[in-house]
Amino acid sequence: MIYFCYFIFGFLGVQFVVALVNAVFLQKFDKLSQKPTDLVSVLIPARNEEKNIATILNDLLQQTYQNIEILVFNDQSTDNTEKIVNEFSEKDKRIKLLNSNNLPLNWLGKNFACHSLSEIAVGKYFLFLDADVRIYNEIISETITFSKKYKLGLLSIFPKQIMHTFGEKICVPLMNYILLTLLPLILVRTTGFNSLSAANGQFMFMEAETYKKLLPHKTMKNKPVEDIEISRFYKKHKIKIACLSGKKDITCRMYQSYNEAINGFSKNVTSFFGNSFFVALLFWLITTFGFIPVLFFLNIEFFIAYFIVFVLIRFLVSYTSCQNIFENIFYSVIQQFVLGNIILQTIINKKNNKLIWKERNISF
């Protein structure tokens, strides 16, 4: 049991080192010395997004970078999404709407939407944005410059997450906690290992020529977590990628309630663990209950050190994610039990082969 305690303590140490690396080597955009001029196709899949679509379109029109075309795929919306986009397109011809007639067999909605948009886009770069994202200042210009500097085929950014309700605050930070304690993001860009890959479908900036060769959304047409699969797919083909966090010029409010967050995260939480339910469950057990054997089988000094490192990890992850440090530390215990609920819900969904998302069933 003593050796098991050392293992638990060692795993906590690994989490701390990874979180520290992500905080210290936080990848930043350079100041723009010369603004790029390339045409960027901004591609937005939208299904029942009447609450968000006008906001993101306004954000794009207010960007300092104006050499863009904005293509919105209306994925059989039953609300006013189509009407709102048409109103914008009448005022600005750079905005175009593409309506879906049906969802082909073996395709998931978002993947089909992104692929369909790519077929009519003409930009040198494709920027895939979710409708609930907000962008500010010179994020597009900076993204182009960063991608050119490192010769990237794919650049993805984890937005700063906006959380208002208690349910959001005990759920949403978990994804950043898992990612930033298991994966040094700097290695996504600097190494060629497929396992060191990450991406966020909320913001994916891709070189159009490479995209058209690989057709990643078509290749991953039935993958619920297409963003991470695409990042690994790109690395497998020796295409350089990068994944960033801590950018305040891009925000997103993913979910607006506890149940909505549980349902959303249950479709992708295992992707952080190589799609292994066992590894995900083991991670939860160790990070949630690991303090118990440390308390009973090691000296009190180890337990105190364990507690200090636990808090420091939450501090570092919150800093790197641009999240409220105090709230994440305060809610950390509750968040751990919520993570267990998410994993449990994922197992149930897998067993039933059913998850309703955007009023459609997503098969596992």
C-alpha positions in Angstrom: 0.0 0.0 0.0 2.9 2.3 0.7 4.1 2.0 -2.9 0.5 2.7 -4.1 0.5 5.9 -2.1 3.8 6.8 -3.7 2.3 6.2 -7.1 -0.7 8.5 -6.3 1.6 11.2 -5.0 3.8 10.8 -8.1 0.8 11.1 -10.4 -0.2 14.3 -8.6 3.4 15.5 -9.2 3.1 14.8 -12.9 -0.2 16.8 -13.1 1.6 19.7 -11.3 4.5 19.6 -13.7 2.3 19.6 -16.8 0.1 22.4 -15.4 3.2 24.4 -14.6 4.6 23.9 -18.1 1.4 25.1 -19.6 1.4 28.2 -17.4 5.1 29.0 -18.0 5.2 28.2 -21.7 1.9 29.9 -22.5 2.0 30.5 -26.2 1.4 34.1 -27.1 0.7 35.9 -30.4 3.4 38.4 -31.6 2.6 42.0 -32.0 1.6 42.7 -35.6 4.4 44.5 -37.4 2.7 43.9 -40.8 -0.9 43.0 -41.2 -1.7 40.0 -43.5 -4.0 40.4 -46.4 -5.1 36.8 -47.3 -8.7 36.0 -47.8 -10.1 34.1 -44.9 -13.3 32.0 -45.2 -15.1 32.1 -41.9 -17.3 28.9 -41.8 -20.1 28.7 -39.2 -22.2 25.6 -38.7 -25.6 26.6 -37.2 -28.5 24.5 -35.9 -31.1 26.5 -34.0 -28.7 29.3 -33.1 -31.1 32.3 -33.1 -29.7 33.3 -29.7 -26.1 33.4 -30.9 -25.8 33.9 -34.7 -26.4 37.6 -34.8 -23.8 38.2 -32.1 -21.0 36.3 -33.8 -21.8 37.9 -37.2 -21.6 41.3 -35.6 -18.3 40.4 -34.0 -16.9 39.3 -37.4 -18.1 42.5 -39.1 -16.4 44.6 -36.4 -13.1 42.8 -36.7 -10.1 44.9 -37.8 -9.4 42.2 -40.4 -12.0 42.7 -43.2 -10.7 40.5 -46.0 -13.2 37.7 -45.1 -16.1 35.9 -46.5 -18.6 34.6 -43.9 -20.5 31.4 -44.8 -23.2 30.0 -42.5 -24.6 26.5 -42.9 -28.2 26.4 -41.7 -28.5 22.8 -40.5 -32.3 22.3 -40.7 -33.0 24.9 -38.0 -36.5 25.2 -36.7 -36.0 28.6 -35.2 -35.2 32.0 -36.7 -31.6 31.2 -37.6 -32.2 31.4 -41.4 -34.1 34.6 -41.1 -31.4 36.4 -39.1 -28.6 35.3 -41.4 -30.6 36.5 -44.5 -31.1 39.9 -42.9 -27.3 40.2 -42.4 -26.5 39.0 -45.9 -28.8 41.7 -47.4 -26.6 44.3 -45.6 -23.2 42.8 -46.3 -22.6 40.6 -49.4 -19.7 38.9 -47.7 -22.2 36.9 -45.7 -23.8 33.9 -47.4 -26.2 31.3 -46.2 -26.2 27.7 -47.2 -29.3 25.7 -46.3 -29.3 21.9 -45.7 -31.9 19.8 -47.2 -31.1 16.6 -45.3 -28.4 14.9 -43.3 -26.7 12.1 -45.3 -26.5 8.6 -43.8 -23.5 8.0 -41.5 -22.8 11.7 -41.1 -23.0 13.7 -37.9 -24.6 17.2 -38.3 -21.7 19.4 -37.5 -19.2 17.4 -39.6 -21.5 17.5 -42.6 -22.0 21.2 -42.1 -18.3 22.0 -42.0 -17.5 19.8 -45.0 -20.3 21.4 -47.0 -19.1 24.9 -46.2 -15.6 24.0 -47.2 -16.8 23.0 -50.7 -18.0 26.5 -51.5 -15.4 28.5 -49.6 -12.7 30.2 -51.7 -10.4 31.7 -49.0 -6.7 30.8 -48.6 -7.6 29.9 -45.0 -10.6 28.3 -43.4 -11.7 29.5 -39.9 -14.3 27.2 -38.4 -16.2 28.9 -35.7 -19.1 27.7 -33.5 -22.0 30.1 -33.4 -21.8 30.6 -29.6 -18.2 32.0 -29.8 -17.3 35.6 -29.4 -14.2 37.2 -31.0 -12.6 40.5 -30.4 -9.8 42.9 -31.6 -7.3 41.4 -34.0 -7.8 37.7 -33.3 -8.0 36.8 -37.1 -4.9 38.8 -38.0 -2.9 37.4 -35.1 -4.0 33.9 -36.0 -2.9 34.2 -39.6 0.5 35.6 -38.5 1.0 32.9 -35.9 0.1 30.2 -38.4 2.5 31.5 -41.0 5.3 31.9 -38.5 5.2 28.2 -37.5 4.0 26.9 -40.9 0.9 25.4 -39.4 -1.8 23.4 -41.2 -4.1 23.7 -38.2 -4.3 26.2 -35.3 -6.9 25.7 -32.7 -7.7 27.8 -29.6 -9.5 27.0 -26.4 -11.7 30.1 -25.7 -12.0 31.7 -22.4 -15.2 30.1 -21.0 -18.0 32.4 -19.8 -19.9 30.9 -16.8 -22.8 32.6 -15.0 -24.7 29.8 -13.2 -23.6 27.6 -10.4 -24.2 24.6 -12.6 -21.8 25.9 -15.2 -19.1 26.7 -12.6 -19.0 23.2 -11.3 -18.9 21.6 -14.8 -17.2 23.7 -17.5 -13.8 24.1 -15.8 -13.3 20.3 -15.7 -12.3 20.1 -19.4 -9.5 22.6 -19.0 -8.5 20.8 -15.8 -8.1 17.5 -17.5 -6.4 18.9 -20.6 -4.0 21.2 -18.9 -2.9 18.6 -16.3 -2.3 15.8 -18.8 -1.0 17.5 -22.0 1.7 20.1 -22.3 0.2 22.2 -25.1 3.7 23.4 -26.3 4.4 19.8 -27.3 1.4 19.7 -29.6 3.3 22.1 -31.9 6.9 21.1 -31.2 6.6 17.3 -31.5 5.3 14.9 -34.1 3.8 12.3 -31.8 0.1 11.7 -32.6 -0.7 11.1 -29.0 0.3 14.7 -28.2 -2.5 16.3 -30.2 -5.4 18.5 -29.2 -7.9 20.8 -30.8 -11.2 22.6 -30.0 -13.9 22.7 -32.6 -15.1 26.1 -31.4 -12.1 27.7 -33.1 -10.2 25.8 -35.8 -8.0 27.8 -38.3 -6.9 25.7 -41.2 -4.8 26.2 -44.4 -7.4 25.6 -47.2 -5.0 23.8 -49.6 -4.1 21.2 -46.9 -7.8 20.9 -45.9 -8.9 20.2 -49.4 -6.2 17.5 -49.8 -7.1 15.7 -46.5 -10.9 16.4 -46.3 -10.7 16.0 -42.5 -14.4 16.5 -41.7 -15.4 14.0 -44.4 -12.9 11.5 -43.1 -14.3 12.0 -39.5 -17.9 12.2 -40.7 -19.3 10.0 -38.0 -16.9 11.0 -35.1 -18.6 12.8 -32.2 -15.3 14.3 -31.1 -14.1 15.3 -34.6 -11.8 18.1 -33.4 -9.3 15.9 -31.5 -9.6 13.2 -34.2 -8.7 15.8 -36.8 -5.7 17.0 -34.9 -4.3 13.4 -34.7 -5.2 12.9 -38.3 -3.1 16.0 -39.3 -0.2 14.9 -37.2 -0.4 11.4 -38.7 0.1 13.1 -42.1 3.0 15.1 -40.9 1.1 18.4 -40.9 2.2 20.8 -38.2 -0.5 21.8 -35.7 -0.8 24.0 -32.6 -3.3 24.3 -29.8 -3.5 27.4 -27.6 -5.2 28.4 -24.4 -5.4 31.6 -22.4 -6.6 34.0 -25.2 -9.0 36.6 -23.9 -9.9 37.8 -27.4 -12.0 34.7 -27.9 -14.7 33.7 -25.5 -17.6 31.2 -25.4 -20.5 30.3 -23.2 -20.8 26.6 -24.0 -23.7 25.7 -21.7 -26.2 27.5 -19.7 -27.2 24.9 -17.1 -25.8 21.9 -15.2 -27.8 19.3 -17.1 -26.9 20.8 -20.5 -23.2 20.7 -19.5 -23.4 17.1 -18.3 -25.1 16.1 -21.5 -22.5 17.9 -23.6 -19.4 16.8 -21.9 -20.6 13.2 -21.7 -20.1 12.9 -25.5 -16.4 13.8 -25.4 -14.8 13.3 -22.0 -13.2 10.0 -22.8 -11.5 11.5 -25.8 -9.0 13.1 -23.3 -8.1 9.6 -22.2 -7.5 7.9 -25.6 -11.3 7.0 -25.7 -10.7 4.5 -22.8 -13.5 4.4 -20.2 -11.2 2.5 -17.9 -8.5 5.2 -18.0 -11.1 7.9 -17.5 -12.5 6.1 -14.5 -9.0 5.5 -13.1 -8.1 9.1 -13.5 -11.3 10.1 -11.6 -10.7 7.7 -8.8 -7.1 8.7 -8.3 -7.7 12.5 -8.4 -10.8 12.3 -6.3 -10.0 9.7 -3.6 -6.2 9.6 -3.8 -5.8 11.7 -0.7 -7.3 8.9 1.5 -4.5 6.3 1.3 -2.0 9.2 1.5 -3.6 10.3 4.7 -3.7 6.9 6.3 -0.5 5.3 5.1 2.0 8.1 4.8 3.2 10.8 7.2 1.1 13.9 7.8 3.8 15.9 5.9 2.9 14.0 2.7 -0.8 14.7 3.2 -0.1 18.5 3.7 2.1 18.5 0.7 -0.6 16.6 -1.3 -3.2 19.3 -0.3 -0.8 22.2 -1.3 0.0 20.7 -4.7 -3.7 20.0 -5.3 -4.5 23.6 -4.7 -1.5 24.8 -6.8 -2.7 22.7 -9.7 -6.1 24.4 -9.6 -4.4 27.8 -9.4 -2.2 27.1 -12.5 -5.0 25.6 -14.6 -7.3 28.5 -13.8 -4.5 31.0 -14.7 -3.8 29.4 -18.0 -7.5 29.1 -18.8 -8.3 32.7 -17.9 -10.8 31.4 -15.3 -11.7 32.6 -11.8 -8.9 31.2 -9.6 -10.8 31.5 -6.3 -14.0 29.9 -7.6 -12.2 26.9 -9.2 -10.3 26.3 -5.9 -13.5 26.7 -3.9 -15.5 24.4 -6.1 -12.7 21.9 -6.7 -14.2 19.1 -4.5 -17.6 19.4 -6.1 -16.1 19.5 -9.5 -14.4 16.2 -8.9 -17.7 14.5 -8.1 -19.3 16.1 -11.1 -16.6 14.6 -13.2 -17.6 11.2 -11.8 -21.2 11.9 -12.9 -20.0 12.9 -16.4 -18.0 9.7 -16.8 -21.0 7.6 -15.4 -23.3 9.3 -17.9 -20.8 8.5 -20.7 -20.8 4.9 -19.8 -24.6 4.8 -19.8 -24.7 6.5 -23.2 -22.2 4.0 -24.5 -24.2 1.1 -23.2 -27.4 2.4 -24.7 -25.6 3.7 -27.8 -27.6 6.9 -27.5 -26.9 10.5 -26.8 -29.3 13.2 -27.9 -27.5 16.3 -29.1 -29.1 19.2 -31.0 -32.3 17.1 -31.1 -30.4 14.2 -32.9 -29.1 10.9 -31.6 -25.3 10.7 -31.7 -24.2 7.0 -31.8 -21.0 6.0 -30.0 
